[in-house]
Amino acid sequence: MNTSPEAVRFDADTLWVSLSDSRTIAAPLAWFPRLLEAAPEQGAQVELSKHGLHWDALNEDISLAGLLAGQPDLTHRGTHQAA
């Protein structure tokens, strides 16, 4: 993948990620419960890498590939998953 995240911002319901190829992508914060419940100061402490986003204090990692594919945080899925 040749694109990488360059900036992250939030509004009340949405995570916005600006990419190096000039696109901006959005995902509902409801997909990422740790971010949804985080204080604004915690959300601002994001580390960007060519592969995605990381919040050390929140133990949250979001891959760029997952965001581009429209995948929510799979670690918080219910117990009704298919085996």
C-alpha positions as CSV (number, residue, x, y, z in Angstrom):
1,M,0.0,0.0,0.0
2,N,1.5,3.3,-1.0
3,T,-0.8,5.6,1.0
4,S,-0.4,6.3,4.7
5,P,-2.3,8.2,7.4
6,E,-1.3,11.8,7.8
7,A,-3.8,13.2,10.3
8,V,-6.6,12.1,12.6
9,R,-9.6,14.1,13.9
10,F,-12.9,13.4,15.6
11,D,-16.3,14.8,15.8
12,A,-19.0,13.6,18.1
13,D,-19.7,10.4,16.1
14,T,-16.9,10.0,13.5
15,L,-13.2,9.2,13.2
16,W,-11.7,11.1,10.2
17,V,-8.4,10.1,8.7
18,S,-6.5,12.2,6.2
19,L,-4.4,10.1,3.9
20,S,-1.2,10.9,2.0
21,D,-3.0,10.4,-1.4
22,S,-5.3,13.4,-0.6
23,R,-8.3,11.3,0.4
24,T,-10.1,11.6,3.7
25,I,-11.9,8.6,5.0
26,A,-14.4,8.3,7.9
27,A,-15.6,5.6,10.2
28,P,-18.2,5.7,12.9
29,L,-16.8,5.9,16.4
30,A,-19.3,3.3,17.4
31,W,-17.1,0.8,15.6
32,F,-14.3,1.5,18.0
33,P,-15.7,1.5,21.6
34,R,-12.3,2.4,23.3
35,L,-12.1,5.6,21.2
36,L,-15.8,6.4,21.6
37,E,-15.4,6.3,25.4
38,A,-12.0,8.1,25.5
39,A,-11.4,11.6,26.7
40,P,-10.5,14.1,24.0
41,E,-7.0,14.3,25.4
42,Q,-6.6,10.5,25.0
43,G,-7.9,10.5,21.4
44,A,-5.4,13.2,20.5
45,Q,-2.5,11.0,21.6
46,V,-2.5,9.0,18.4
47,E,0.7,7.6,16.8
48,L,0.6,7.4,13.0
49,S,2.5,4.8,11.0
50,K,2.4,3.6,7.4
51,H,0.2,0.7,8.5
52,G,-2.4,2.6,10.6
53,L,-3.2,4.3,13.9
54,H,-2.1,3.5,17.5
55,W,-3.3,4.8,20.9
56,D,-0.9,3.4,23.5
57,A,-2.9,4.6,26.5
58,L,-6.1,3.1,25.1
59,N,-4.6,-0.1,23.8
60,E,-6.2,0.6,20.5
61,D,-4.7,-0.2,17.0
62,I,-6.6,0.5,13.8
63,S,-5.1,-0.7,10.6
64,L,-5.3,1.4,7.5
65,A,-6.2,-1.6,5.5
66,G,-9.1,-2.3,7.8
67,L,-10.4,1.2,7.6
68,L,-10.2,1.2,3.8
69,A,-12.1,-2.1,3.8
70,G,-14.8,-0.8,6.2
71,Q,-14.0,-3.1,9.1
72,P,-15.1,-2.3,12.6
73,D,-13.0,-3.2,15.7
74,L,-13.3,-7.0,15.6
75,T,-12.1,-7.5,19.2
76,H,-15.4,-6.2,20.6
77,R,-17.7,-8.5,18.7
78,G,-20.4,-10.3,20.6
79,T,-20.3,-13.9,21.7
80,H,-22.7,-15.0,18.9
81,Q,-19.9,-15.4,16.4
82,A,-19.9,-18.4,14.1
83,A,-17.3,-21.0,15.0
